């Protein structure tokens, strides 16, 4: 560790606030929490906030370090981030793609984050973003030991997701469910990324719950020209995690039904990717799998697509209050969306005029794609979806809302001590 604990004097209203962020993934990685919090940190830093980030040495989803140490960082050392945030690195365990190995790695990094947090300068607020679930426990422990307010950010609908995924069976709550519920109820503020899950938590008796959705930096994304009105093949794109939650076999089966008049591109990684590759081969489906893309390569892939798939399985109730983070990016660039989603995600796509909502079965998806290929004028979208993002999901707007929430929380804590 390059610096020892230093507790600053009490803050005045004129002084910048200091936030400690606990996260399992941060810059220079490319992941949903990294994209969200890099964008938020940029805005907070511009507003004068001082931010410490406690996070593992940067590594791939497969648990390997591929970046040079100058970028990935060193365990138990600090480095400056892109926006002058101080990143305090903790070690991680090399792991493969299995859930068990990833969970063990997350437990290890969460445990190592406790001494790093105790030796860091004291902050005004401590925020932990989950998953990873083990980091929730670290956030709770550090907030109590450092005597600072705790903000718990739930980017997924835990603990509901555990039961839906059959990680939990029967009527008895699992240890994971009880642990998540324990921390949520003791947090000073719980932030969700969907209003639906916020309402679920309020119905369980949690009082201090707010919503700050996922979003995009709108100024960094172009609005793409519409696809050509004449084209020999119909091009569909899925870009994101290849996991059980997405039920991507439906899209592959649909592409096999449509046949060689279309091409489905699958970009990304996940625990289900090997099985999906086998399924595509068995069905002789017109599918090409790609590694994860970054920067201009992502935009090139979007530009080549006629429709972008946003998909969540329809047999997990928690997904009625879940919105895939890539949704906002697709809305911002103005591509047609094939929405295989329910609940809040479906309502957002409909409100934004983004495309078509279709049931999660191959025949329905294939029928939609045949219709779109026959009438390509339906692929041309208006600017409504980008305008929706500007009004609801642009990160400067979301960061301003977050800062107001945190300042209100601190003000209430000060008032309660008087």
N, C-alpha and C positions, 0 to 999 in steps of 0.2 A: 504494500500500500504506500502510495507516494505522499499521503498527508495524514496527519493524526486528527482526532476529533477536535473540532473547534466550535463551541456554541456561541453564536452571536448574541448581542444584547437584544432585549425585546424590541419588536418592530414598532414603528410609528406609521401612520397612514401614508406619509410621504415616501417611505422607503419601499423598494421593490420587494415583492414576496418571493419566498424560496419554496420550491416544490421538489420533493423526492419522488421519483417514479420508479416503481419496481415492475419489470417486464421481462418475459423470457425471450424476447426477440426485439432487436433494435438495429439502427443503422450500423454497418452497411449491409445488413441482411435485406432480403426482399420477401416480406411476409405481411399479412394483414395488420398485425400490431405495429410492425415497423412503419408501414405506410401511414397508418392513422397517427401514430405518435410523432413521427418525424414532421408531419404537417402541422400538428398541434404545437409541438415544441417551437417550430419556426415562428408561429404567431405569438406564443407566450413570450419568447425571447425578445421579439420586436416590441412588445409592450413593457419590457423591463423586468420580467420575471427571471429569477435565477433558478436553474434546473439542474438537479443531480439525477442521473439515471443509473440504477443498479441493474446489471444485466450480464448474461454470460458472454464469454468471448464469442465473437461472431462465427457462426458455422452454418452449414447447409442443413436442410430438413433431414438429411440422412445422417447427421451427426459428425460431419468431417469439416475441418477447417481448410478452405481452399484459397482464401485471401491472404495476402502477406500480413505479417504481424503488425506492420505499421497501420493497417486498416482494421484488422480483426481485433487487435488489442491483446494485452497480456493479462493473465489471471492475477488478481490482487494488485493491479495497477490502474491508474486513471489515464484518460485521454480526453482531449477536447473533441466534441462533435461538430457537426456542420454549422450549428447556430450558437456556438460558444457554450453549449451545455457540457457539464462535466460528466463523463461516462466512467463509471466504476465497474470494472470487469470482474466477473467471478468465473471459476472453472466450470467445465461441463464434462460429461462422460461421452465418449464415442459410442454411437448406437446405430442400429439399422433402421428398418422401417416398421418394426413391430410396435404395437401399442405398449406392451410391457416394458420394452427397452427404453422407449421415449419417456414413460412415466418414471422409471428409475432415474433417468438423467435429470428430469425436472425436479424430482425430490432432492437429488444431490445439489443442483444449482441453487434451489430454494434454501437449503440448509446453509450453504456457503455464503448466501446473501445476508445472513443474520450478522456475523461478525463484521462484514463490510459495512452494513448499515449502522452498526453501533459505533464504528470508528469514523464515520462520515460526519461532516458538519451538520448541526441540527437544522431542520427545516421548519417551516410554518405548517406545512401539510404533507401527508404521505399518501400517495395514490398507488394502488396495485391494480394492474389490469389482468384479467383472467378470461380464458385459460392462458397459462397453466394453473391448475388448481393448487398444487403445492405452494405456489408463490403467494396465494391468499393467506396461508398460515404464516408465512414470513411477514407479510404486511401487518397482520394482527399482532404478532409478537413485537415487531419493531415499534409499532404505534404505541403499544403499552409501555415498553421500556423507555422510549424516547419522549413519551407523554405529548404526542402530537395527534391532531385529528386524523382519522383514517377515512379515505375514500376508496370504495371498492367498485371497480368498473367491470361489469359483466358483459363481455362481447358475445357470449353465447348464453342460451337459456338454461344455465345450470342452477339447481340440480335436476331440473326436469329432463334434460337431455340424457342423463345417466339412465333413467328408467326407460325412456323411449328406446334407447339403444340396447336395451336388455342387458346393460351392465348390472342392473338391479332386477331381481325377480321377487314375486310375492308382494306382500303388504308391509314387510319389514324394511325400514329405511336402511340403506347401506351406510358404511362409515363415511364414504365420500359425500353422500347427501347430507348427513348430519353435520359434517365439517363445514361444507359450504353454507348451509343454513345458519350454523353457529356464527360464522364470520359476518355474513350478511346482516344478521340481527344486531350485531355489536358495532357495525360500522357507523360512522357519523353521517355518511352519505353513500347511497348506492346509486351508481349511474348505469343505466342500460343503454343499448344502442337501438332499441325499438320501444315504441310506446306500449305495444301489446304486452311485452314482458314486464314493463314497469307496472302495468295494471295488475298482472298476475301477482307480483310481489306485494303490491298494496293490499290485494285481497287476502294475503296471508298475514297481514298485520304490520308490515314494514311501513313506516311513516315517512322517512326521509329518502324518497326515491325520485330521481329525475332522469330524463332522457336526453342524451347527446348522440345523435345518430352517427353512423359512418358517413363518409363523404369523399370528396376529391378537391384538389386544388384546381379550380375551374380554369384559371388563367394558363395553366400548364398543359391543358388538353385542347387539341384542335377539334372543330366540328368537321366531320368528314363529308366529302362529296357522296351523294347517294350512289348505290350500285347501278351498273349499266342496265338499261331497260331490255337489252338483248344480250343473252349470254348462253353458251351451250350447256353449261353445267350449273346446278344450284349449289352454292357454297355455304355450309353451316360451320360455325366455330364454337367450341367450348374452350374457355381459358380459365383455369383455376385448379382447385384441389380435386384429386381423383380419389374420393373416399366413399365410405358407406353412406354418408349423409346425402350425397348428390344423386344416387341411383342412376349413374350414367349408362348403365346397360340399356335403359329405355331408349336413349338417343342412338346408341349403336344398333339396336334391333330395328329402330325406325329407319335408319339409313339403309339397312339391308333390305327392308321392304320397298324403299324407293328405288334402290338399285344404282346402276352405273350412271344414271342421269344426274346424280348428285355427288358431292364429296364432303365428308365430315372431317374437320381438323380438331384434334384433341391435344391441347397444350397444357403441360404441367405434370405434376407428380402426385403420388398418394398411395395409400396402402392397397387400393383396389386396382391400380394400374396394370399389374401383371395379369390379373383375371380378366380385365377389360380387353387387353391385347389378345388373350386367348379366345375370348368370345368373338371379337372382330374377325379373327382368322377362321374360326369354325363356321361363321355365317357368311364368309367371303364378303364382308361388308366393305363399302367404299370409305374406309377410315384410314387416316394417317395420324400417327402419334408423334408429337414433338416434345422436345425438352422445354423447360421453362424459358420464357423470353423476357427481355428487359428493354427499357428505353424505346428507341425508334423501331426496334423489331416488333414490339407489341403493336404499335400503330400501323405498321405495314401489314400485320396479320389481320387487324381489325378492318383495314381498308380493303383487303381482298375478300372479306366475308359479305354474304348477303344477309345473314341473320346471325345473331349471337345468342347462345343458349344460357339461360339462367335457370338452374335446376336444383330442387330439393325434393327428397322423397315425401310422399303424401300420407304415410302411415305412422309418422311420429308427430304427436300433437304439439310438441314444443316448436315445430317448424311453422306452425300457424302464426307465431310471433317472432319469426326469424327472417332477416333480409340478408342475402349474400352480399358481401362487401363489394364485389365486382359490379353489382347492379348499377351503382352510381356512376362508375366509369363508362359503362355502356350507354347510359342515359346521356352523359355529357357529350359523347362523340356523335350521338345522333344515329346510331345503327338500330335497325329493326331488332326486336327481341322476341325470341321464342321462350315464353315464360312457362316453365313446368313447375309452378309454385302455387301455394295457397295463401290465404290470410293476408297479413300485412304486406308481404312482398308483392302479391297479386294486386292489391289495392294501389300500391305505389306505381306499378307499371301501368295500370289503367289510368290513374290520375295524370300521369306524365304523357299519356298517349304514345307509349313506347313500342307497341306491337301487338302480339296475340298471346292470350293465356290459353293453355291447352292441358287436358288431363294427362296424368302420368301413366300413359300406356302407349306402346309402340304404334299401334294402328292410328290413334288420334294424332300423334306427332307426325307420322308419315303422311297422313291426309293433309295436314296443314302445309307441310313442305311441298307436296305436289301442287296444292292450290297456289302457293306463293310463286312457285316456278312457272306456273301457267299464267299468272297475272302479276308480273314483277312490279307493276305500279304500286302494289301494296307495300313494297319494300321502301318506298320513298317516304321518309318521315318529315314532319315539320320541325321547327325549332322549339316546339313545346317541351320536349324532354329536357333539353339543355336549360331552358328557362326554369323548369321545375327544380333542377339541381341548384341553380343560382339562388332560388328562394328558400330552399330547404336543406341543402347538403354541401354547400361550399365551405371549405375549412376555415377561412377567415371568419365567417358567420358563426360556425360551430365553436371555434376557439373563443370568440367573444362571449358566447353563451356559457361556456365552461368557466371562463374567468369570473363571470358574474356569480355563478353558482359557488365557486370556491371562496370568493370574497364574502358572500352572504353567510357561508358556513363559518368563516372566521369571526365575522361580526356577531353572529349568534353565540359563539363560544365566549367571546369577550363579554357580551351582555349577561350571559348566564352566570359569570363569575362575580358580577357586581352585586 
